[in-house]
Amino acid sequence: MATFLRLLSPTTIPKDAPFLSSTLVPLQNPSSHSFFPSFSSIPTPDARRLCFKAQAVSGAVHGHSDRNVSDLVERPWKTNDARLVLEDGSIWRAKSFGASGTQVGEVVFNTSLTGYQEILTDPSYAGQFVLMTNPHIGNTGVNPDDEESRQCFLAGLVIRSLSICTSNWRCRESLGEYLAKRNIMGIYDVDTRAITRRLRQDGSLIGVLSTEESLTDEHLLDLARKWKIVGVDLITGVSCDAPYEWIEKTNTEWEFNKDYSHSENFHVVAYDFGIKHNILRRLAAYGCRITVVPSTWPASETLNLKPDGVLFSNGPGDPAAVPYAVQTVKEIIGKVPVFGICMGHQLIGQALGGRTFKMKFGHHGGNHPVGNHVNGRVEISAQNHNYAVDPASLPAGVEVTHINLNDNSCAGLACRELNLISLQYHPESSPGPHDSDPAFKEFIQLMKANKA
Ligand SMILES: NC(=O)CC[C@H](N)C(=O)O
């Protein structure tokens, strides 16, 4: 039977209370048969103090300790040591974890309930602070399997409550330790709901996160107001340096879509604009041999490889800031079947003669309903984008195949004549629901039909 211990959040412990209760926290450590998590798995110093205190109290209750409880209480608890200063002049005081320093970026909110590690390693978040609307983050720690790229490219993480312990069989380290090693700043104990409401009302905002007391609020505000993300090429900083082959597939848990054949082997060239590993794993699981190429890889070199299809990946920043990539897409479409995902979809939109624009606060989360006009179904999808294709700007012959049902924005395109499909969102579902996985099959079918 699970054992529960009641713990107070550090900020609400009355001065004279040796140990009181407010929230229920399961404390189990199967390996040691202790009721308490191992000390090193508890992420923050306050959490460690709390747990130490709880163990001591429990020991006293059970007659295992003769230490006086008041000797064990360390005060003060961790107090606010970080500021998030937004370009609108608001200042949000918080507690830091992970790396320290000063970092500028655009603040966006993500409504996913799970998958913080995949979000942290999604290169499309380069230049952005991700604020998680789910209030409790860190409880499953991090593991080696859920990485979506070789590093964390985001500016930082903003959360309400940092879990005081980790509990998952795959966990290898705590979120705080992981972020510190990767030099990524995080803050907790900040009113994420209030910030989200502000972003929804006023749109995405530039912010500066700092743990440096010596910097004035005015200086941080000035940094935020001078920094720009629109019109900046962020792809160059996240793409690979040289081509490589990808063979790893998703594991058998992903074989829910039994009606596709693994027997055919299509060669796909995948442009890495910040590609997520699960796009590659899903393509491999559908039977593709994949050559990943850097964002600046010339179209002529790609066509020389005689691929069966080309994938244009997701990637960070403004699609209008990378005309070289649009040119590459222009030179490839119509010659081989093409699939675009997110940034890839936006570049295809431009290559077809359309326009992209910045949305008010974008779509970031694992719960976005999409209307699939091809089969009449609704897909619940994973999304992460701040820009969109303006459907009115597209030429005749280009079909809007998918619509985001929250705001009717363009979520997918097809041009049958050019053997082209694209999605504004994430069929690789990592993290997120799997409803859109058949899009990979559609790409396979395009390649198959073209080969026949
Ligand atoms: N996930 C992505 O590819 C993001 C696309 C683009 N950078 C945007 O924010 O709209």
The ligand as an SDF file (V2000), in Angstrom:
LIG
                    3D

 10  9  0  0  0  0  0  0  0  0999 V2000
    7.7400   23.8010  -34.4520 N   0  0  0  0  0  0  0  0  0  0  0  0
    8.1040   24.5660  -35.4500 C   0  0  0  0  0  0  0  0  0  0  0  0
    8.6130   24.1400  -36.4690 O   0  0  0  0  0  0  0  0  0  0  0  0
    7.9320   26.0430  -35.2430 C   0  0  0  0  0  0  0  0  0  0  0  0
    7.7900   26.7990  -36.5280 C   0  0  0  0  0  0  0  0  0  0  0  0
    8.0890   28.2750  -36.3920 C   0  0  0  0  0  0  0  0  0  0  0  0
    9.3630   28.4540  -35.8410 N   0  0  0  0  0  0  0  0  0  0  0  0
    7.0210   28.9490  -35.5630 C   0  0  0  0  0  0  0  0  0  0  0  0
    7.2520   29.2890  -34.4070 O   0  0  0  0  0  0  0  0  0  0  0  0
    5.9400   29.1280  -36.0650 O   0  0  0  0  0  0  0  0  0  0  0  0
  1  2  1  0
  2  3  2  0
  2  4  1  0
  4  5  1  0
  5  6  1  0
  6  7  1  0
  6  8  1  0
  8  9  2  0
  8 10  1  0
M  END
$$$$
